Amino acid sequence: SKSRDDVGKHTPKMEKITVDKKDIATVIGKGGATIREIVEKSGAKVDVNDEGEVTVSAPDEDSRNKAMQMIKDLTAKAELNKIYNGKVMKIMEFGAFVNFLGKQDGLVHISELADKRVAKVTDVVKEGDEVKVKVIGFDRGKVKLSIKQAAI
């Protein structure tokens, strides 16, 4: 007899993912806070070794998927020309700092806020606003974002 390819939705599930060694601290968090939050919110058990191998053991598929998605979100890197949902964190005279991917910050220069001349940043956005941003470049490790190019 042939074994089944799909096991039940409620069968315990296990999955491994390898993260960058420099992302291990991000997944674990300060004093283990982040990994505990993943465990609490997903119901899965999460183990990370020194090589960056993350093992997710879950009672079911939903728990596993939730934990895996949280880990992927934590370790995701900004990609050029990709559009993300972000939140305006800080307003400066020259632009707005936007948090996206949950942990990444980037600058939307005043010239990238709208396709018209902007006199004051606060004419277009304010702190706490949810915005769509496009990654338009990287400058000395900083992410350059655009709101006007994300709208196209």
N, C-alpha and C positions, 0 to 999 in steps of 0.2 A: 504494500500500500504506500501511497505517496503522502509526504507530510504536507500540512497546510501552509501556504505562504503567509496568509494573514492570521494572526492570532487575535483573540478577542480584544475589544476596546478596553476592557477592564483588567486585562492581564498585565502584571508588572512589566515595566519597560525600562531599558537601560540604554544609554547612548553616551558616546565619548566625543569630545571636541578638543582640539588643541588650540590654545591661545598663545600669543606672543609672550615670551618670558617677562617682558616689561609690563604686561597686562595682568599678571598674576595678582599683584597688589590691588589693582582695580576691582577684580572679581571678589577678592576676600574682603577688602575694605578695612577701614580703621578698626582695629580690635576685633575683626571678623564681622562687623556690622552688616556689610553688604551681602556676604554669603548667607548670614542668618536671615536677612530680609528675603532673599531668593527662596530659601527653604520654607519660611513662614508663608509667603504668598503663593508658592507653587505646590507645596506639600511633597516635594521631591527631596531626596538626599543628594547633596553635592559635595564631591571631593576634588581637591586640586593638589597635584603633586608639583615638585620643584621644576619639572620639565615643562610645565604649562598644560599638562594633560588634565582635562576636567571630565570627571565621570558623573553623570546624572542618573540616579536610580529613582524611579518613581512608581507609585502604586498603579498608575494608569497612564494612558497616552496623553490626556489633557495636562496632567501635572508635568510630565516630561516636556511636552511642547512649551508650556509656560516658562519653565526653568531655562530651557534652551534659548528661548527668545530673549529672556532677560539677560542671559550671559552674552548673547550676540549683540544686543543693544549696548551693553556696557563696553564691549571691546570693538565696536564698529569704528571705522576710521572715515573721516570726511573724504569724499571722492569728488574730484574736479568735475564741474558741470552737472553735478547731481543736485536735485532739489530736496530740501528737508523742511519739516515743520519746526519752527523755533519760537522762542519766547524772548522778548526784549527785556534784558536784565538791567542795563545802565545806559543812560543818555549822556552824551558828551556834545560839546559844540560842533565837533567835526564828524559826528556820526552816532551810531548806536551799537552797543555790544549785544549780541544775540546768542543765547544758549540753544544748542541743538544736539541731537543724538544723546540727550540726557546729561552729558558731561562735557561737551565740547563747546567752547566759546569762539566766536568770530566777530569781526567788525564789519558793519555795513557803513561804508563811508557816506557822508551826506550826499555826494554825487550819485550814489547807487540806490537812494531811497525811492525816487520816483522819476518818471521820464519828463519831468518839468523841473525848472529851477526851484530849489528848496531854500527858503530863507532861514528857517529854524527847524531843527530836527523834530521838535515837538509838534510842528505843524502836520507831520506825517505819522509819527509813532510816539507812544509813551510807554513807560516802564510797565511790564506785565502784559503788553499786547502779544497775541499769538500771531505770528507771521510766517509766510513761506519765504525761504531764502535759498539762493543758488550759490554754490561754492564756485567762485570765479578765479581763485588763485591762492597761493601760499606765499607768504613773505616772512623770511627768517623765523619759520616755525609757527607763524600766526596764520589763521585762516581768514581770507578775504571773502566777504559775502555780498550778495546783491539782492535787494527786494524787487527792484524794477525788472531785472532779467528773469526773476522767478515767475513774474506775472505773465510773461509772454507765452 
